[in-house]
Amino acid sequence: MQKLNKSQFNYKDEPVTVRADPTNEFAMYRYDTYDQRIVDDRVAQFKDQTERYLAGDLSEDQFRPLRLQNGLYIQRYAPMLRIAVPYGMLLSKQFRRIADITRRYDRGYAHVSTRQNIQLNWPALENVPTILAELADVQMHAIQTSGNCIRNTTTDQFAGVTAGEIEDPRPTCELIRQWSTFHPEFAFLPRKFKVAVNALAEIDRAAVKVHDIGVYIVRNDAGEIGYRILVGGGLGRTPMLGAIIRDFLPREDLIAYLDAILRVYNLHGRRDNKYKARIKILVKALTPEVFAEQVEAEFAHLRGGPLTVPDAEFKRLASFFTAPDYASFAGDHGEYLNARAANPVFDNWAHRNVSEHKVPGYAIVTLSLKRTGIATGDMTAEQMHAIADLADRYSFGEIRTTHEQNVVLADVAQQDLLALYGELKTLGFDTANIGFLTDIISCPGGDFCSLANAKSIPIAEAIQRRFDDIDAVYNIGPLDLNISGCMNACGHHHVGHIGILGVDKKGSEFYQVSLGGNQGHDASIGNILGPSFDAADMADVVEEIINTYLDHRADGEAFLATYRRIGIAVFKERVYANAD
């Protein structure tokens, strides 16, 4: 949150208790006394606002911006509360608290969103202030997870533990979070605003190019660390890729430069039409070059001023992300390799769901939340408690959420992987499909969301059931399939290799298909295949798309490469010929 002088709060000088867990001190940023007081006061404020609304003293129009700034939507059947998970990181005690809240105030499950946050779909409005108070007790909140403000800053779910990073991006994310939270100038922007950070590793798991602001941590020719800044990316009604407006920004100037971008947007962004209010529309209208000139002019007034971040502050933030007490493992990890050789099923899971760790003898484990028959990204309270227990036993008490709607244990000793796998099997998190066709990204769609034109969950399940032969899925190879229930694109369908969008046709649910999207360093927006399809046909359509790819792929060629080589016309001709 923003750091303000104590005199600005009108607080008494009584001691403030910070409810911090003495364990896992390496894991993430911890609240100081001001952070805790700010969050506690926000809870009390919203409690009063909610009571006034329920008593009829506040109208719906008056209450709407208040609830949105506290992460509360009114969905199709009940309120939806979106809990902030800064850069996707949680402690096990926080995960348990959310699980307990779902038991007492919801229907016993939670949902991982594509912004790495966690959503509750059924809380009663009168219970939301109590829920927020219980979250504050473990240093969590729902502030700025909705509304026209700067949302949760996201990053690579493997941040700090994957090899090849220029530096750990999490301190930069925390810096942006503290600057953006409760920023008075940017509380009512023309439209919602999203920032992503990546350390320019080999893989961009943060989808930086489709954010309002994308931040790459880079190193210049002199060896200095700084930032490459992209602006104007985004999905939704008008999907666009961000444009580079600064190839190298000195690290101490990051906040001043972001402030300059937001000032230009706040001044010139459209407020008369919400469909044209995103910064991407402004950047396109001005051109990236002219927009960059305006930012640089604003930045000239800010550079070298109070927003300059001293090196000491970067070091202070980095101190919250120190490495855990890793063990030293000698040798070639033969026990782990022997276990894989002796157990083909375990070996297959390790090959698909386990990633290389920068520390020898450790591994990064992704728990798939994509079991057929379960809504993508959903976890029960019991499963969440079990994951928290696994995190304590195997991964230093830390849990991460991903924008692909999965969960990560980032620091598992290789020698413990077989035991962990055995426990994951009993919990239903052993599906070895990470990065493959059935690892579907999907918004909740019309089953919950009042904005949706069509359901997403049944379409995802139909596709998963059609491709229930895991060997066939592996033969298809890596493939991203994303589903959104409406043009807001919460399921990121535009950047799926295969994207599916729910549309309304005279009151009936239909689905538009796009091909060729990608979220990585070579990001691309998918191309619409043609007229939309009935829900009952969607599994057939996807199967025909896959069969077209298999018939045309070169040896070892992935779906996206084949699509880019042969083009959309081949797919279109075959799919619609067989749909008639």
Protein Blocks (a to p, Z undefined) as FASTA:
>chain_A
ZZddfklnopafbdcdddddfehklmpccddfklmmmmmmmmmmmmmmmmmmmnopacfk
lmmmmmmmnopacdfkbccdddddeehiacfklmmmmmmmmmmmmnopacddfkopacdf
kbcfklmmmmmmmmmmnopafehkgcjddddddddfkgojaghiabdfklmmmmmmmmmg
opaklmmgfbdcdddddehiabdckommlcfbdcdddddfkopacddddehiaehjldcd
dddfbfbdcfklmmmmmmmmmmmmmmmpcfkbmklmbfklmmmmnopmlmmmmmmmmmmm
mgopaklccfklmmmmmmmmcccdddddehjhlmmmmmmmmmmklmmmmmmmpccdfbgh
iacddddfkbghiaghiacfklmmmmmmmmmmmngopacddfkopacdfbbcfklmmmmm
mmmmmnopabccehiaklccddebjmlmmkbmbdfklmmmmmmmmmmcfklmmmnopcdd
dddfbfnomnommmgfbacddddeehiacddddehiafblmgccdddfbdcddfklmmmm
mmmmmmmmmmmpcehiafklmmmmnommlmmmmmmmmmZZ
